[in-house]
Amino acid sequence: MTQKKLVLFDFDGTLADTAPDLALAANRQRERRGLAPIALDELRTYASYGARGLIKAALGMETDHEDFPQVREQFLKDYEANMFTHTRLFEGMEALLTKIQNHNLEWGIVTNKAEYLARPLAKHLGIMEHCATLVGGDTTGHLKPNPASLLYASRDTNILPAYCIYIGDDERDIVAGKAAGMATVVAAYGYCGPETATIRGWQADAIVDSPAAIWPVVEQWAAELEKQKQ
């Protein structure tokens, strides 16, 4: 019997382009303080860091600031109210997910985004029907780079980590994936920026520059696993 294999995706900056709606929420915090908005291009690279990174980018406010909990709560309310506005799957992602399914592979999502945000957003994008597992930042009580959420996905699908591959656009994704014993891929088309030398330093198994480039990597990874069993 062929061992099931699992392709796991980070959400923000890997599966979907959520930056426009996250940036909108960040600029709402500036608007409340009478500040001019910051351009999306300047905020995009902070999108992988969620509320913490975007609040710092928008207001220069660190997590130890006395007002941070209140600002974070308002940011999340503003984001939840508008998170369906501009967010889309990256071009080519829908075709990739279909190809994964057609080749009898499972796929799922492991994100630092809270489940109460990630699940409705995935449903809105039309991808929940075939999603084998969705693990949020609040599912295990540990955020990446801790591997707990990836190991949870492995247990949830009953697929061993050695038969899982994790794709993400941040160094934390690669650190978490390697710590979980999974193959790893950098989504360089995401929010990690264009510094190829820096990305190579993460020592992932592969780097891709588009969703379309993911399939050849996944196909080769799956084929090598089958060879190892022979």
ABEGO torsion letter per residue (X at the ends): XBBBBBBBBBABGAABBAAAAAAAAAAAAAAAAGBBBBBAAAAAAAAAAEAAAAAAAAAGBBAABAAAAAAAAAAAAAAAAAAAAABBBBBGAAAAAAAAAAAGBBBBBBBABBAAAAAAAAAAAGAAAABABBBBAAAAGBBOABAAAAAAAAAAAGBBAAABBBBBABAAAAAAAAAAGBBBBBBAABAAEABAAAAAAAGBABBBABAAAAAAAAAAAAAAAAAAAX
